[in-house]
């Protein structure tokens, strides 16, 4: 008899838990979606992704006028759409127990912009991932340009990454030019070519540039040079302006 009562208690307990889950779940899924909360994670207030535009697109996918309960919300369609946003590096979308669709998008963080030989450009982040440009986006980055093809992107990226990783060159270099073989730097407020040469020992060449320019800082002699070449081992080759004696 005691064994029967124990089994009966267990059965009733499991049945009660099942009923509670059923009614809780039923109450949840039969409610309409109460709203959409879209969060875009990025370092600055403005970026590539327009929050208002994406919010409206997500609302159209949800179509809450037609899909009037949570079970009809096409969550997979929302997830597939936000994954397709070209500047999104991470996305997630879930419906909470409060009947709210929470959407989170992490936006890319480019560090450079590279133009190919035809004038088309892309952004690259610190890992070398490529993102399309966007009209009206005004953030300034280190620029790469020249005779650059799609196949050149990895090696040009590597050189530009070295420029950005060097505290001195990251502040004074505004553009890296690649002619298909050698690299040339364009400096801020200095009308002078800085030749790096090939992509070998770039970090050492940048340190040599730092030491040289720091030693020449404030010297009127620096204005006499039109080109400084750091492509030679253990020496710096300076070319004078033709109109200077």
N, C-alpha and C positions, 0 to 999 in steps of 0.2 A: 504493500500500500504506500509506504514512504517513497519507494522508488518511483511508483506511478505519479505521486504528487510532485516529485522533483522534476520528472520529465514534463509534466503538465505546466509547471512554473516556467521551465525553459522554453517550452513551445509558446506560451502566452507572452513571455518577454520578447522573444524574437518576432512574434506577430505584431506586438506593440511598436517595436523599433521599425519594422517594415512599414506599418501604417503611418508612423510619424514621418519617415522618409518620403513615402508616396505623396502625402498631403503637402509636405514642404516643397517637394519637387514640383508637384502639380501647380501649387500656388505660384511658384517662381516662373515656370515656363509659360503660364497662361497670362502673365502680365505683359503689357506692351513695353517696348524699349523706352526708358525715361530720358535718355539723352546720349550724346557722344562727347567724350572728353579726349581731345587731341593734344598731345604734348610733343613738341619738337625739341630735342636736346642738341644744343650747339653752344659754342663759346661766346658768340655775340648775338645781339638781339635780332639782327637781320642776317639772312643767309640765302641759300639757293631755293629753299622750299617755302612757298607762300602758304602760310597756315590757313588763311581764310579760303583760298582756292581748294586746298586739299580737304578741308572740313566739308565744303559743299559737295565735293566729289564723293566722299565717304557717305554722306547723307543720302545722295542719289542712289548709291549702291544698296544701302540699307532699305530704301523705299518704305519708310515706316507707314505711309498711307495704305500701302498694299499689304505689307508684312506687319500685321497689327499685334503679333505676339512674338516673344523672343525666339521660339523654335523656328520661325520663318525668316529670321534675319540671316542673310547669306554671309556668315562669318568668314568662310573660306574665300569668298570673292573679295571681301575687304582685305584679308591677309595677302592674297595674290596681288591686289592692286598696289598696296603700299610697298610691297617688295619690288615692284616694277619702277618705283620712283628712282631715277638714275643717280640722285645724290644721297640716297639713303644707304647707310652701311649696316644698320640693324633695325628691325621692325618687329612689333608684336601687337596683337589685338585680341582682347578677351572681354567677355561680358561678365560683370560682377554680379554678386547676389543682390545688389541694389538695382539691378536692371539697367546698368549703365555700360555702354561700350567704351572701354578704355583703349586708346590707340597711342602707342609710343613709337617715335621715329628718331633715330640717332643720325644726324646729318654728318656728311664727310667734312674733313678739315684739310683742305688743300694747303700746300706750302709753296707751290710754284706753278707757273703757267708756261707752257712750251708751244711755240708756233712752228709748224712745219714749213717746208720750202714753198708751199702754195699759199701760205698765209692763214691756214686753219690752225686753231689752237685747242688745247685741252688743259685741264688741271690735273695735277698729281699730288697725292698725299705723301706722308712720310714713309709709307711702305711701298710707294711706287704704283699704287692703284690709280687708274685713269678715270676721270670724270669729265663729262661734257661741260662746255662753258654755257653761261646763261646771259642773255641780253639784259642789261641794266644792273648786273652785279658789278660793283665798283671796287671791291677789295683789291689792294695792290700786293702783288707777290713778286718774288724773283722771276725774271723773264728769261726764257731760253729761246733762241731764234737762230736762223741761218739755213744751211742746206741740210735740213733734218727730215729724214723719212721715218716711217713707222718703226722700221727695224732699228733705227738709231736711238729710239726713246730710252731703252734701258741704260745705255752708256752715257747719254746726255744727262739722264736723271742722276746717275751715280756722281758725276762731276758736280752738278748743281747741289746735290745733297752735301757734298764735301764743303762747298762754298758756304752753305747755310750752317753747317756744324762748326765752322771756324768763327769764333766770336768777332774777330776783326773783319774778315771778308763779308760776313753776314750783314754788317752795318754799312760797309762802304761800296759793295758791289750791287748794282741794280740790274745788270743784264749779263748773260753768258751767251756768246756767239760761237757757233760751231760751223766751220766751213766744209765739213765732210771728213776732216782729218784732224785739224787742230782747233784749240779753244782760245777765245779772246774774251777778256773781261771789260765791261764798261763800268766805270766808277762814278759815284755821285760827285757832281760839281768839279770833276777833273777832266779836262779835255786832253786825254792821253790814252793810247792803246796799251793795254796790259796783256801780254802774250803768255799763255800757259803752255802752249804747245799741245802735245798729245795727252792722253788720259793716264799716263804713267806718273806715279809719285805726286799726285795732285796735292795731297795734304802737305808734303814738304815744300812744294812750290808756293802754296798759300802762306806758309810760315815765312818763307824767304821774302815774299811780297810784304808781309806785315813788318818784318825787321827793316827792310829797305825804306818803305814809306814812312815808318816812324822815325828813322834816322834823318830822312830828308824833310820831315814836317817843318814848315815855316821857312825853308830854304828857297831863295829866289832861283836857285839853279834848277829846281824841279820844273819850272816853267819852260826851260830850254829844251826839254825832251818831248818828243812826239810819240815815242814808243819805248816800252820797257819789257824786255824779254826774260822770262824766268825758266825757259825750257832747256837751259844748259846746266850741267852739274857744277856746283860750287862756284857759280859766277852769275852775275846779272849784266845783261847787255843792254845798254841805253842808246837810243838813236836820237840825235839832235834834230830839232826843227831846221828845215832848209834855210829859213830866213834868219837863223841864229848863228852867230860865229863863236 
